[in-house]
Amino acid sequence: MNAYGEGLPAYRTIRMTVQEGPIAAFADEEAWRARERYPTIVGMGLPVFVAATESERGGWEILGSAGDTPQSVRDSLGSHFRRLAKEAAEAGRAGDGKKYRAAYEKLDWVAVDELRVLGTRYRVVRVEQFIRLGPDGPEPPRPSDPDPGEVGEAHRLPSRIKGFVIDPYIGTGMAEGLLKFDLMQFVLKAGTAPPEVRGDSLRAVETHPGGVLLPAEFAIAECGGDGQWKPHSGAAPSPQAARDRLAVDFRVMTPIQQRLSEAEREEYARAADRLDEKRGAGIAVAGRRYRVARVEQLVRIGPDGPEGPRPSDFDPDPPIEAHTKQLREQGLLDDEDEDVSLELNEEVREIKRLMEKEEARRAAWKLRRRQRKQAARSSGPDRRTYPDPDSDSDPDSPPESDPAPGTP
């Protein structure tokens, strides 16, 4: 017997079930191995946010991809209501359209994190992100992790979390259940964050003691000369999407931000080429190591559902109409000046030039890749189109047969 009587509420329970099917069983086995090889769990940094709607079948359904701030998600929720208003008008449901219009107009002016529209609740939901660490660094993608999408095209694939239902009653495997338990206890240590941020972290364990794991995402981690790993990019939906971001960074942003010489630019471009060809877990360039790191995602759950933004969360932008009014009042926005010509500074022009060069390079690369595939098919089914990823000397490229790579 406990304070809740004979049983805990659903949001405070962790249902561990036998995972049916060979793929689910293999994924659970990989999760067990990860606990041994990468035993330390650390927060990735700032949270991300999603818009979700309460489902009639139970739980909360995620409406789209994640945003970096609560306001970015409020804006996307406003776009969602605009689409619903348009559909209602086309279907002759004027009353529904009026309700949806009132919802998006409110979001244009007020920073609100929950609305009820036509009897359905919508909420901005907070997602915490974590990375597992071991002696060799952050955990890379697992063999069972989906990695769809061609090089340079992974960003076009739909979000893995869109349509996901945040429901603590759904069972998980034993390893995932233990991971969920570990993450639900996670709080920021004293001295690692401002007092107001740590205070919100401590309160969340009390107000939202339950949790649901979202599908894992993938970020780039960087190991500098001091041997310490740190986040290099935000999370992406797939390992290939993370590689694509790093390749573009090597070819476009790094040369500008670090003011690289031509020889140094060529070194980073060659590293980006290796990323495209090998689709490996990591790369080394200019004395630094980069790795695709697996990111675990947790939504905290309380009596009223998933946790929303905390008071201390980074949320610098006001709603769009409120911001526009503020700019007009400050004289920074003139409605009559419709033909505004912005002179690009030298750095922006260089970014534009390198991005155009990158787009042309990727188009040529994809054409060559299709030609090589056609040649491979005409030569027989067993011919390899690309070199074996293990043949390269890159120390951060894991063997394909190893589900959780060892020391890179």
N, C-alpha and C positions, 0 to 999 in steps of 0.2 A: 504494500500500500504506500502511496506517496501523496503529495499535495494535490494531485489531479484525480485521486481515487484509484480505480483499478488499472487505468492505462493513461499514457501520455497523449496529448493532442497530436493529430497527424503531423503538424508542422515541427514537432519536437522528436519525431521518430525517424529512424533510419531503417528502411526495409531492405534487407539483403536477401536476394533470391538466387537460385541456381540459374546461370546464364545458358540458355538453350542455343544449340547450334555450334558448329566448330569455330566459326569466326568470333562469336561472342566469348566462347571459352578461351580461345587464343588471346583475345584482348585482355581478359581478366588475368591470364597467366603473365602477360607482359606487364600489367600493372603491379603484380606481385614482385617481379624482377626489378621494376623501377624503385620500389620501396627499399630494396637492398642496395642498389647501385647509386641511387640519388636520394639519400635519406633526409636531407635538409630541405625544408620548405621556406622560401622567402617571398615577401610581397614584391610584386613587379614594380610598384610605384603608384601612380595615380589610377583610380578606377576608370571604367568606362560605363556607359549608360545605354539602355534600350527602352523603347516604348513597348508596352504590353497591354493586352486587354483581358479582362476576366472572362474565362470561358464557361459556357453553360455546362460543359462536361466536367468541370473541375479544373483548378489551376489557372494559370495566366499564360496566354499565348503571346509570344514575341512577334511583333509586327514587321521588324526589319533589322538592318544591320546596326551595329553599335556606333555611338558617337563619343567624342572625347569629353564633352561637357553636357550638363543637363540641358542648357539652352539649345544646343545643337539637336537634341532629341525632341525638345518642345517644338522646334521649327519643323522637324520631319513629321511630328504628330499633326501639326497644323496642315501640312501638305496632304496627309492622310485624310483629314476631315474635308479638305477642299475636293479631293477626288470623290469621296462619298457624297458630298453635296451635289457635285456634277452628275453622278450616277442617279441620285434621287430625282433631280430635276428632269433628266432624260426619261425616267420611268414614270413621271407624272406624280411623284410623291412630294408635293410642295411643302407639306408640313415637316417631313423628315429633312428636306433640304434646308429649311429655315433653322432647324436645330443644329445641323452640322455647321452651317454658316456662323451661327452664334458661337460655336465652339472654337472655330479657327480664328474668328475675330477676337475672341478673348485671349487666345494664345499669342496673337500679334501684339497685345498690349501688356499682358500680365504674366509674370513668371510663375505659373501654376504647374504643380507636378501631378495633379490628379483631377480628372473631370468625369462626370457621369452624363452620358449622352444617350437619349432614347433607352434608358434603363440599363445601359452597359457602362461599366467602369473602365477607364483608361488611366494608365499610370506610367510615369517615368521611373524606371527601375535601375538600381545601382548594381554593378557587377564588379566584384573584386577579382584580381588576377594574381596568380602565383606561379613561381618557377621552382622546380626541383633542382637541387645542386648535389653533386657528388665530388669525389676527389679530382676528377678530370674536368669539372665544370658543369654547366647546365645540361639537363636532359634533352637530347635531340629527339626528333620525331621517331615514333615507333613504327615497325613494319605494318601494323594494323591500322595506322592513321591514314585516312584517305588523302591522296595527293593528286587530285585531278587537274586538268588544264595544261595546255601547251605552254612553253616558255613565252613569256610576254603576254599571255592571254588569261592567266589565272584570275585576274581582277574582274573579268567579265562573268565569272561563274556566280550563281546566286549564293547569298549568305547561308552558311550552315546552320545558323541559329534562327533564321526566319522560320516561323511556324513552330518552333520548339515550345513545348508546354512546360512551364515551371510548376511542377506538381510534386510535393514531397512524398506523396503516397506511392509513386511509381518506384518499383524495386530496382536495386542496383546489384552488381556483383560484390563479392566480399571485399576485394581490394579497393574498389571505388567507394564502398561504404565506409571503409576505414579512412580513406583519403578525405571524404566528406566530413567525418568526425574530426579529423585533425584540423581541417580548414575552419570549421565552425568555432574552434577554440582560439583561433589566431587573433592576437591583438598586437598593436604596435608597442614596442618596448620603450620605456622611458628614455628620453634623450635622442630617440631616432626620428622624432617628428615634433612639430609645435604642440604646445599643451592642448589647444583646442582640437587639434586633429586626433591626438591620442585620446582625449576625453570622449570624443564621438566614437572612437574605436571600442573603448571600454563599454560605453552605453549600448552599442549595437549588440554585444554578446548577450545583454540582458533583454533588450527590447525585441530582438530578432534572433532567437537562439537556434532556430532551424536553418536548413540550407538545402540547396539543389545545385548539382553540378551541371554546367552547360557543356556542350561539345568543346573540346580543347581547340585552342588556336595556336599560332606560331609567330614568334618574334625573332629578331636578330639580336644576339648577345655579342658583346665585344670584349676581348681580353687584351688589355694594354700591357705596357712594359713592366708594370708592377705585379703582373700575374693575377689581378683581380678582374672578375667578370662583371659587366654592367650592361644594362639595356642600351641597345643602339637604335632600335625602332619600336614602334607600337606593334600590337598583335595583328596578324593577318589571318584570313580564314583557312589557309592551307600552307604547307611547306613551300610549294612553288610560288605562291603569292608573296611569301616572305623573301624568297630568293630573288624574285623579280624586283622587289623594292631595293634590295641591296645592290643588284646589278646596275640599276638606274642611278643609285647613289654613287657608285664607283665611277660611272661614266659622266655624270652630270654635276651632282652637288659637291662631292669631295674635291674635285679639281678646283672649283671656285672657292669653296670655304677654306681650304687649306693652301690656296695659291700655289698649286703644284707646277713644277717645271714640265716641259714636254716629255722628258724621259720618265718622270714620275707618273704623268697622266697615262703614258703607254703601259706602265706596270699595272696600274689599276684597271685599265681596259682589258689587259690580258687576264687578270683575275676575274673580271666580269664574264669574259668569254668562257673561262673554265666553269663558272657557275652555270652558265647556259647549257654547256655541253654535258656536264656530269650529273647535274641535279643532286649533288651530294649534300651532306649535313653541314659542311663548313668549308672555310677557305682561309688561307693565310696570305697576307700581302703587307709589304713594307713594315715587317716586324710586328704586325698585329694579327690576331686571330679572330675570326668571326664564325659564329655558329647559329644555325637555325635551332631555336630553343622552343620546347613544348610549353605552352602556357595553359595552366589549369584555371578554370573560371567558376566562381561560386556566387550564387545569389542568396543572400540571407533572407530567412522567412520568419515572420512573426504571426501573431494571432489574426492580423488583418491582411496577410499576404506578403508579397515580396517587399524588401526594403527600398525606399526611395532615396533621393539625394540627401546627404547630411549637410548641416549648416556650414561645416568647414570645407566642403568640397569646392574645388576650383570651378568657378562659374562666372567669368568676367563679363560676358556679353549680355546686355539687356534684350528684351523682346524687340523684334525688328521695327515695329511701328513706334515704340517708345524711343528706340535708338535714333530713328529718322527724325522724330520731333526734336530730340535733344540736339542733333547736329544742326537742324535749321535754326534753333534758338541761339546756337553758338556762332551762327553765320558761316558754318563749314559746308553747308549744302544749299545750293541755289536751284530751285525747280526750273527757273527760266533758262538756265544755262544747260541746254540739252546737248550741245555739240562741244563736249569737253575733250580736248586733245591732251592726253597724258604723255609726257616725255619720259621714256624709259631710261633709267640710269644704266650705267655701263654693266653692272652686275646682272640686272634683269635681262638686258640684251644678250649677255653671254649665256645665261640659263636658257633663254629661248632658242639660241643658236644650237646649243648642245642637245636640247630636247628634240629639235627637228632632225639633227644628225642621228640621234638615237632611234627615232621613229623610222627613218630611212634604212638604218642598219638592220633593225629588227625585221622590216619587210623583206629585205634581201636574204636575211638568215632563214626566215620561214620558207621562202621559195627554194633555197638550197636544200633545206631539210625535207621538203616534199619530194624533191627530185631524188634525194638519196633513198628515201623510203620506197619510191617506185622502183629504183634500181635494185634495192634489197629484195622486194617481192618478186621481181623478174628473175633473180638469181637463185631463188629457193627460200623456203621458210626458215632455214636454220642460220642464214647469214646475219651477222650482227651489223646494224647500221652505225653504231657508235662504239668507241673503245670501251672496254670494261672499266667501270668506275674505280675498281680497286687497282687498276694498273698505274694510276697517277700517284706521284709521291706526296701529294697533299696530306699532311698528318691529321687533318680533321675530317677526312672522308671515311665513314665507317664501312666495314664489310657488309655486303647485302645479307649475308647469312647470320649476322649477329643482331638479335632483336634490340639490344640496348648497348651501343658501342662502348668500348672501354676507353682507355686513355688515348686521346687523339695525338 
